Amino acid sequence: MSLQISQRVLDLADQAEARVQGQFARIDAIAQHNTQRVLAAFQNHRVAEGYFAGTTGYGYDDLGRDQLDRIYAELFGTQDALVRIGFVNGTHAIAAALFGALRPGEVLLSAVGAPYDTLLGVIGVTDKGWGSLKDYGVGYRQVEPAACGEPDLEGIARAAGDPRVKAVLIQRSKGYSTRASLSVEQIGEICAVLRQANPEAVILVDNCYGEFVERQEPTHVGADLAVGSLIKNPGGGLAPTGAYLAGRQDLVEAAASRLTCPGIGRECGATLGQNRLLYQGLFLAPHTVAQALKTAVFGAGIMELLGYETQPSSDVVRHDIIQMIRLGDPEKVKRFCRGIQSGAPVDSYVTPEPWDMPGYDCQVIMAAGAFVQGASIELSADAPMREPYAVYLQGGLTYESGKAGILLAVEQLLGT
C-alpha cells in the first residue's frame, strides 16, 4: 500500500522542486562546512566509547557529559557551555540564563518585540503563577521591529542606554510572529549597537531553530550567551530531551546554579545512559538540519504555486528551519495540520485538534507524529488559532519523508 497522492499534486511537486534546486545546493554546501566543524571538534576532544556510558545518582565525574560541554563551547566559539538533559525544554534553559544574569531592580530588554509565548510567563508579562522575573523585582521592556519588519537599531540603542538594562534578549526565530527570522549577521549588528549603548548589558540569544543553519552562530558575532533546545536542531533527531547554553563562563555557571542550586551547579546531574544519543545527535545535526531546511524550502515552493503567502519565500536565504504559511482561514489550518499528521511515521492515524496548550494565550493546533515527543526537528506543523491563521512548518528528519508529509497536507487543502 502506498501513500494516496494524486497526480495533480505530484505534478505540483515536480514544478516546486525544479524551482528550488539552487537553494538545495546552497544548503548542502553549508551542511558540508558544518559537518567538518563538528567532526573536527569530536577529534580535537578525543571522543571515545567510554564517554557514552553515562552516570546515575548524583552524576559526579561524568566524563562524557563534561567533554560534551567542551565540544559545544568549541563549536560556538565560547569560553564555556552547559549541555544537560535536566533542562525540560528551551524555555527552561532560557529562564535559567535570565535568572542567572539579572537581579532585583534591573531591567530585561527584548530587542525584537515580544518573545515566544512560553517566555511571557517567565518574564511576568502574563500571570502564570508565582516565580516570574517580575515577582523578583526585575523590570521588562521591549523594542518593536521597524515598520519594514527589520530590527529597529536606533530604538534598541535608545532603550539599552538606560543603565538599569542589564540583559538584552534577542530571539533569532520569528516564533509565532510574522516578522522575518534574524540572520547571524543581523544579530551581530544588534550586538554592536548594544555594546556601544550599554557595554555592561548581557546579550542573550534564543537560538532555537537556528543552529547549523548558517556557518556561524550568534556567539561568533558578539552575543554573550546562546541558548537552545536539544530536541530541535543540535540534537539531530536523536536527543531524547534537554537543552544547552554556550557563552561566557560566568553566565554559564550562573545558569547552572539555577538549574540545580548554588553550591552544586554543574557538578551534579546524572546522564542516565543518554550520552551516546547526545553525541550521535550532535554529529548528525548539520545533515539533519539541512534535511529540514530542504523540506521548508520545498514546502514554501509548492504552497506558492497554490497562491499562498509564505515567509520566507522559497527563493530567500534561510536563517532558521521554520516556514510560515499564511492560510487565512481556521479550517484550512486544521486541514493542513491533519495532512502533516497523516504523513508522520508515528501516530499517523491521530486527528489534530486545537487545544489549550500550557504557556499560550489562545488555543494551539499541533501536528507532530514524532519519535521524540515535541521534537521540532522532526516534521511538524503548528499554529495559534488566531489571525492571521498562519501555520508554522518545521523539521523533517529526511527530505524525502518531509516532502511526503507536505504533499499529503496539500491533498487535504485541495480536497482531492
N, C-alpha and C positions, 0 to 999 in steps of 0.2 A: 504493500500500500504506500502511495506517495502523497506528498502534501498537495492539497487541492488549490492549485494556482492556475488561473485561466491564461489562455494565450494572449489575451489583451494585456494583462499585467506583465507577462513575460516580455512582450514587445516593449512596453514602457521601461522595463528593467534594462533591456539592451540599449535603449536610447540614453538612459541616465548614465549607465556605465561608460558608454563611449565619450560622454561629456566630461568625465572626471578623471580620465587617465593621467593627466598632468598632475593633479592633486595627489593621486596614489603614488606616483613616482617620488614626489617631494616627501611624502610621509615615510616611504620606505628608506629614503636616504637618512632621515633623522633617526629612524629606528636603528639603522646600522651604526650610526655615530654613538647613540646612547647605549647600545648593546656592548660596544667596545669599551665604553667608560665603565659599565658595570662589571664586565669581565676583568678589566684591569684592577678594579677595586677589590674584587674577590681574590685575585692573585697577590696583590700588594699586602693583603691582610692574611694570607696563607690559610684560607678557609680549608678546614679538614673535617673528616667524618665525625670526629669527636665533638664538634660544635653542635651537632644535631641531637644529642642525647637529651638535653633538657633537664630540668630540676623539679623537685616537689617541695612542699613545706614552705620554708622561708625563701628559698631560692638563692641562698648565698653562693658566691663563686660560680655563677653560671657563665662559663667561658663563651659559649655560643651567643648568649644574649648580649654580653658586653662587647664582643667583637662586632656584632651586627650594628651596635651603636656607632662604632668607629667607621664602619663601611658607609653608613648613611652620612656621617659627618664628611667623609671624603667626597661622596657624590654631590653633596650640597655645598661643598667648599666652606665648611663652618668649623668652629672650634669644637663643637660637641653635638651630640644627638641622643635622643631617647626613643627607643622603639619598644613598645610594650603591648602585650595582649590584655593588660589590665585596663586600658582605655576602652570604654564600651563603644565609642564612635568618635568621629572627628570633632563633634561639638564638645564632647568631654575633654578632649585634648586641648582645644582652643580655650575652653573655660579654665583649665589648669594653668595655661600660659598667661591668661589675663589676670587671674587671681595672684599669680606669682609676680607679675610685673607692676601691679597697681596697689596703692594704699588709700585708706580713707582720706577724703578731701581732694584727691586727684581726679583727673578727668580722662575718660576714654573718648577718642575721636574716631569715627568711622569715615574713611576718606571718599568712599564712592556710594553714598546713600545707605539705606538700611541694610544690615547684613541678613544672612539667611534666616528664615523664620525661627528655627530652633535656638538661635543665639539671642533672640529678643528676650526670652525668659531669663537667660544667664545674665544679661545686662540689666534687666529690670524694666525694659520698655513695656513689656506685658507682664502681668502678675501670674507667675506660675508656681507660687509658693515661696516660703522663706528661703533665703540664702543667695539672692542675686547680688551682683556688684552694687546695685542701688541700695540694698539693705545694709551693706557695709560702708555706705557713705561715699561711693565712687560715682562721680557725675558722668554724663554722657552727652555727646553732641554728634551730629553727622553733617557732612557736606554732600549736597545732592550733585549728581553729574550735571554737566553743562547741557544746554538745550539740545546740542547735537549728539548727546549721549556719551561724549568723552569725559574723562576726569576734569574737574574744574580746578586747575592747578593754582590759579590765583585765590580762589575760595579756600582751598586746602591750606595755602600759606597763611592766609589771614587767620583761619581758625586755629592752626597749630601754633601761632605766635603767642597764644595765651600760655603763660608759664605753668598753669595748672594742668595743662595737657601733658600727661606723662607716657601715654601709649596711643599709638595710631594703628587701627585695624584696616587692612586692605584686603578685600575679598576678590580674589582673582576671577572666580567664576561668576556668571550672571545670577546664579541661584534661580529664583522664580521671578526675577525682574526681566524686563525686555531690553536692557542695555547690552552692549557687546561685552564679552569677557575680555579681561585685560591681558595684553601680551607681557612678556617679561621685560621688554623694552619700555613699555608704558609704566610698569611698576618701578623700573629704575628711574624714570623721570620723576615720579611721585616721591621716591626716596630722596632724590637730590633736592627737591623743593623742601621737603621736611627737614633735611639736615641743615639747610640754610635758615629756615624759620625757627627751628627748635632742636638744636643739636642733642639735647638730653632725652628727647622722647624716644621710646622704644617703638620700632616699626615691626609689626607682626603681620604676616601674610597668611590668610586662609588659603592654602594651596590646593584644596580638594579639587579633583578632576583635572588638575593641570600638570602633574608630574610626568616627565618624559615626553610631553607633547612638543616641547622645544629643546634646543641643545643646551640651554642653561635653565637654572631655577632662580627664583626671586632672591635667594641669599647670595647669588653670584653678582647681583647688581645693586646691593645696598641694604636689603632687608636684614633686620637683626634676628628674625626667627621665622621659619616656615613650618606650618602645621598641616597635617593631612591624615586621612583615614587609610588603613591598610586594606580595607575591602573595596577600595576604589583603585586608582592606578598603581601604586607601588607594590601592592600585594599580588599583582599578576594573575588574579583569579584564584589563587591558592590559599592565601592567608585567610584563616577562619574568623578572625576578629582583630581588633587592635587599632593603634594609631601611632604616629611618630611626631616628634618635634626635632628640628635641626636649627642650630644657630649659636648665639653667644653662650658661653659656658655658664655664666651666672643665671641667665634666663632659663636655660635647660634645667639647671639644678633647682631653681625656684619652682618650676613646674613639677619636677619630680617630687618635691616636698608637698605639693598639693595633691598629686596622685596618691601618695601614701601619707606620710606625715613628717614634720620636722624631726630630724634625728635618724630617720630611716631612709627617706629619699629614694634613690635608685638602687640601694644596696639589696633590697628585698624585692621579690616578685618572681615566683616560680613560673617557668615556661611550659611545664606540663606536657613535654614532648612535642611542642608546636614549632620548635626552632627550624626544623627541616622545611616546613611549609613556608615560613617567613623568608628563609634564604632562597628557596627554589622560586617562590613567587616573585621576589625582587629580581632574580636573574632573568625571569621570563617577562618582566614588566615592560621593557621597551617594545618588545614584539607584540605583546598583548594590547598595549596602548595603541599601537599602530593599527591593529585589527579593529579596535573600537572607533578610531578616527576614520578609517575607510568606511565603516558602517554608517557613521554620521554623515559623511560626505555623500555617500550613495543615497541615504535617506533624504537629504536635502534635495539632491538632484531629481529624484523621482517625484517628490511632492511638488517641486517647482513645475514639472511637466503637467501636473494636475491643477496648477493655478494657485497653489497655496504660498503664503509668505513664509519665508524661513529666515532664521537668524542663528548663525551666519549662513549666507547663501553658499551654494555648492562650489563657487569659484573663489571663495575667500580663504586666506590662510588661517589655520586654526590655532587657538591658544588654550583650549580645553576640549574635553570629549563630549560636551553637551551640545545637543542640537535642539533648538526651539522651532516648533512648527505651529503657526497661528492658525487654528482651525475655526475659531469664531463661533462655535456652537457647542453646547454641552453634550448633545447627543453624539456629535462627531468625535469629541474627546473620548467618550465611553467606547465607541466603536473602534477607534484606533487602538486604544489600550487593550481591548479584548482581542484584537488581531495580534498584537505583540505577544500577549499571554499565550495564545494558541500556537505560537511559534517557539515556545520555550521547551527545553528538554525535561524540565521538572514542573509539575502542576499545570501542564498544558490544558487540562480539562476544566480548570477553575475559571469562573467568570468574575473579573474585577468589578468592584462597585465602589463608589465614593464612600468615605467613612471619616469619622472624627479622629484623625491621627494625632497622637500626643505631640505638642510643640507647635502646632499650626493653628491659625486663626480662622480657617474655613475647612470644609471637607476636602479631602485629597483622594484622588484615584491613583492606584499604583498597579502596574503590570510588571511582575518580576518573578518569573519561574526560574529561580537560581539555585545552584548547588550550595552557595553560601547565602543565607538569608539576608536580603537587603543589599547584596553586593552590586554596586553601581557599575563595576567594570564588566559585569555580565549584562546581556541585553535586557534593558528595562525601559519603561516609559511611565511617566507620572505627570500629574497636573493638578494644581489647585483649582477647585471648581468655582472660579470667579472670572470676571472679564480680565483679559481678552480671550479667555478659553484657549490658551496655548498649551500644547503638550511638550514635555521635555524628554527627549530621547537620549539615551546614553548606553555605552557598553557594546558588548559583542566579543566573546572570547575568541571567536574566529569570524573573519569577514563573511565566510560562506553561510554560517548559521545566522549571523546578524542580518544579512541580505534576505534570507528566507523569512525571518520574522517580519521584516518591513514589507515584503511582498504580501504576506498574509494580512497585515494591517491595511494595506491598500485594497485588498479584496473586500475587507469589511467596510471600508469607506465607500467603495463603488457598489457594494451590494451584489457583486457578481457570484 
